[in-house]
Amino acid sequence: STFDNLNGWTGTNMVYFRTNVNNVLVDSSLFNLDLANSANDGDVGIYFLGNMQTVTIRNSTFIEADTNAIFLTYPANATVFNHDNVLVSKNTFERNGSGTNVTGGVQFAGIRNTTSDGGKFEISDNTFLNNSGIAIYLRPGNGGNYVVPNLNVSRNVITGTKATDTWGAGIRINYIDKVVMSQNSVYNNNNLLPIDLSNG
């Protein structure tokens, strides 16, 4: 599938899940948030507001989202935070973000899994090119500390990331323990930290 914002809006969220999701597959799709003849492009490729259960995003391309290519958060009244069997793999993320710490490629701002049954949450084998802010950002979203089972960040290639503040990084993980990271290639990111585990 092809989703483009060429004649769209500066605030576009291309695909928006406004509640918990179960059994979602995104495969071989293009999300182009570029707005024609404008430096201000659409905001988010795929937006999740709630829990993710059995979600796969693979073999897809995300271009020029001003906020995040993929973004997860929660409604203010949420009491359950549970993600299982989530796979983000073999995608390309290029020129996403606006340079600040809350923008970039992939941001999951609700990784707590306080009631998780332990299904995997994996970000692997993706390519991140010339994004602005943070390529991969994982955080619970509330400043608490959490042990998240089966959270794996592996074999991603991250290069060309830049930032306009001091929080930029190739991979940034806050307040989460027991993350498995292996064989990521993070290089030439404009003097940003390749991996930042501050407060986490």
N, C-alpha and C positions, 0 to 999 in steps of 0.2 A: 504494500500500500504506500501511497505517496501523500503526504500532508505538507502543503506549503502556505506561507503567509504573505506571498508576494503582493497581493491586493487586500491584505487584511488589516491588522490593528497592532499598535505598539504594546498593548497589554494582553496579547493572545496567550492563553494556555491551550495548547493544541488538543490534547486529550486530558480530560479532568475527571477523575474518579472522586466523587464527593462523599463517599462513605466507605466502609470496609469492603475489600474485594476478595474474591475467591475464584481460583481457576482462570487466570488471565494469561494469554499468550500473545506476545507481540513479536513477530518474526519477519525479517527481510523488509523492513519499512524505512521510509525516509521521512524525517521530521525537519523541515527547513523553515526556521522562524524568521528568515530574512524578509524584511519589508522593503519592497522596491523603492528606490530613490530616497531612502531614509537611513540615517545612522542609528535611529532608535527602532530596534526590531521587536519581535514578539518576546514574551517572557519565559515560558516553560514548554518543553516538549511534552512530557507526561507528568501530571501532577496527581499525587496520591494523598487524599485526606482521610487517614484512618489506617486500619490494620491490613497487612498484605498476607494472604494465604495462597500458596501455590501460584506464584507469579513468575513468569519467564519472559525476559526481554532479551532477544538475541538477534545477531546478524543484521542490525539496523544502524542507521546513520542519523546523527543529531547535529544540526548546524545552526549557529548564530542565535541561540536562545540567550536573551540578555540577563536572565536570572539563573536558571539551571536547565540543563537538558532533561534530567529526571529529578524530581523533588518529592520528598515524603515529609508530611507533618501531620498534626492531629487537630481536631476541633478542641476548643477551649474546655469543654465539659467532658473530655475523654477520661475514662477510668481504667480501661484495659489497653495494654500496649503489647501486642503479640504479632510477631512476623515469623512465618515458617515456610520452608521450601521456596525461597526466593532466589532466583538466578538471573544475574545481569552479565551476559557473556557474549564475546565476539562482536561487540558493537564498536562503532567509531564515533568519537565525540570531538567536534572540531569548531574552534572559535566561539565557544559558549562562555557566558559570564560577562561581567562589567568591570572586573578588577578588584572588587571588595571580597572580604572573607565569606560573605553569605552568597556569593555567586560562583558559577563555574560549571563543571561537568555534571557530576552526580552528587547530590546532597540528600542524605537521609537524616532528618532532624527529629528523630523519635525512636531511636534504637534502644529499647529498654528490655523487652521480652520478659517482663516480670512474671508472666503466667505462661511462658513458652513451654511447649512439649519437646523442644529441642530440634525441630526441623532446621535444616541448613539455611544460611543466608550467605550467598556467595557472589562476589564481584570478581570475575576472572576473564583473562584473555581478551581484554578490551584495549583499544588504542585511543589515547587522549592527545590531541594535537592543538597547540596554540590556543589553549583556553585561558580565560582571565579570571583570576581569583584562586580557586582550589579545584584540582581535577576530581579528587574523591574526598568527600567530607562526611564523616560518620559521627553522630553525637546524639545523646539522649534528649536534648532540648530543654532540660530543666536544671542542669548543674549537679544532679545527683550522680553517684557512682554505681555502675551496673556491671555484672558479669553476664555476658551474652554468649550462650552456647553456640558452637558451630558457625561462627562468623569468620569468613575466609575471604581475604583479598590477595589474589595470586595471579602472576603471569600477565599483569597489565603493563603496557608501554605508555609512559607519560613523558611528554617532551614539549618544550615551547611555552610552558605555563608562565604567565606574568601576573602581577598584582599591583594595585595602587595603594595598598596598606600593608602593615607588617604581619598580617595574619595569613597571607598567601602561602601555599605549599603545594607540592605534588599530591601528597596524601596527608590529610589531617584527621586525627581521631581524638576525641575528647571524652573523658569520664567513662570509658568502656574498657573492661579488662577481658583477657582470654581471647583476644583477636589473633587469628593465625594469618601472618603475612609471609609470602614466599615468592621468590623469583620474579618480583616486580622490577622493571627496568625504568628508572626515573632519572632523567638526565637533561642537561641544557635547559633548565627552567629559570633562567634570568636571575640567578643567585638566590632563589627561594629555597627554603628547606625542602629536601626531597620527601622526608617523612617527618611529621610533627606530631608527637604524642603528648604535648603539653596538657596538663590537667587531665591526663587519661592514662 
